[in-house]
């Protein structure tokens, strides 16, 4: 295990082994609770399973940085590294967050990635991490992917990373989150008329509709049906390395903790729609859904399922319904659900002299001005 005592806040930075990562669930959760990082995507349950099912296919090396004040864990940066070919030509050692493989469609996509930093030690931890990375020779690129603009990683990129590398702000995304009003009636009243009709009023067109929730033993069947419809609608196969294994593993874990909200909307003729949600704290996270396009009957099964899911969120006292990032098939439907936009961005840092010149030339040639600073 590498270690280095750094002057910033008298913190110590250590790199964790895979064994330490595997055994860290309790300590990780305690730190996450004292931070502003996302409680689902930055949880040990999500991060560990992502690593478990992606490390091999990616040829990845674990690079978790842990910050300690004495014996107390005050910060975690869950990095991994892998060798890549930039533009298919230039070899580069890239570090990025566990939870995503930048611009690789074969890996599970995670939203709201970040550094996990105890609030009262935020400035000291970020400075200590920066000093450690500045002295670490084993990286050519850093990618801080899919992070909120108000998160620790964003502050790190702007205040620290831009001092040691050429940093580009790229790949902006919009996530959408509904802050649920106090009562379901208030939510329904505030919807635009078209959304209210498709989500709630069209229920009367269904004969004997049922919302059925998956038990742990039902997970493979429910997710298998959902993925089959996704493949038919989007023309993409979910048979990607690690994808099915990750979600089957995660869903089983969430079911055991009573946090899985995997449901299907059915009528006597059969299922109309599947929806895969997870509850964390007072938030329902919407991960994926799909519906049978051949059974529309002049209505939208997807919108109807959202109506049932939001009604269920009210019954269990949730405060938010987070639809995350990602577009619809033909239009961006998420703003229809009384949501607020959550800006998400990626920071790409390169520090080799040749790479800096090439990326700077590319930015200038393309008319972009998205870099933060160049030293």
Phi, psi and omega in degrees: 000128177281148174212152178207129176273124185246150183290331185297108178065014182055040179263154176248134177252128176233150171265137182270147170277167176299325179295319177294318177301312182299327185264008191261010189306314182292311181297320178300313181296321179295318178294316181302323181295334181263006183247179175255010179288158184295132186284347175262299188290337177259010177286157176299320182302317180285310187296315181296316181292323176300313180298315183302321186262356181241338186303314181296303180303328181274348187062043190267153175243131182292136181222042181291128176258126180242130180255133182235139167252099191068239178260005184265127176286121183238355179197148175221135172237101186277082178266159161221164179235156174202154177277132178229163172249112180285127184057022180072011186233308191265120177290141182209142174264109186256132171255136177210170183291139165300134182120351181199152169240109192306123177058028177247108185286351181278346183263152174298134180269132177242138176268164168054042177287153187191177168269142181260110189227127175302131189306314185287347179248016189302308183297317181293320181294315180298320178294320180293319177298318180298316179297320180295314181294324179297329181265357182269117183282343191271052166203141175254327180225149168236135175236115175260094195262141171054054182247146178293148179293339180260012184272172180295323181295322177296315178298320179298316181298317185281324186266335188233312186295325181291352177274345184238358185204168173274117189245129176249137172263116191222176171048053178295140178229160174241117167268162184224126183229131177266118171276108191288127174299168186303326185231149180302321180300323179294320178298312182298318181298326185277348178293149170297153188301321182294316179294319179298319179296313184288328184274327188233312186294328182286358176302327182294345178281347181267142176258119178053056177287148179223138169256120183242132182258140183285129163282170182304321181290342181273348190304310181301321180292313181297309182293324178299318178293317178302311182295327178296316178291323176300316181298318180295320185281321185259349180071025179237138179272135176276009182278053181265150181303121176088341187294302181298316183298318179300308186289325176295320178294311181297314182299321178296317178298315180294324177297319180295331179267006182060037179244353180280132175235067180262115190226163172227143174262119185234153169236173183305330181285345179139182182294142174258326189202149172237145178220135185244104180236159175226138174261131172225119184061231181258022182241135169262121178261125177269115183264318184191154173207165176201152180224164180277105184292345181274354183240042183290320179054036179073020178219178181246103179301326180297312178297317179300319180295322175299319178300314178296320182294320179289323174300318177295323177300320176296318182299326182261012171078024178289150180256340183221148172236105188262117181268357173062196182263164178120137183275169171277180183293316183242338180203163179275097185277344190297325176299341180294338190267031177061046184257163172248145180285135175243107182291135179230140185216165177238141174246127180243119182244135174232142183235351175292145184300315181294316180298321178300313181299315183295314181291324178296318179295320179297315180299316181293318181293327182272000178078014181273152174225052188260000180283155183269316184191152180227126180239000000 
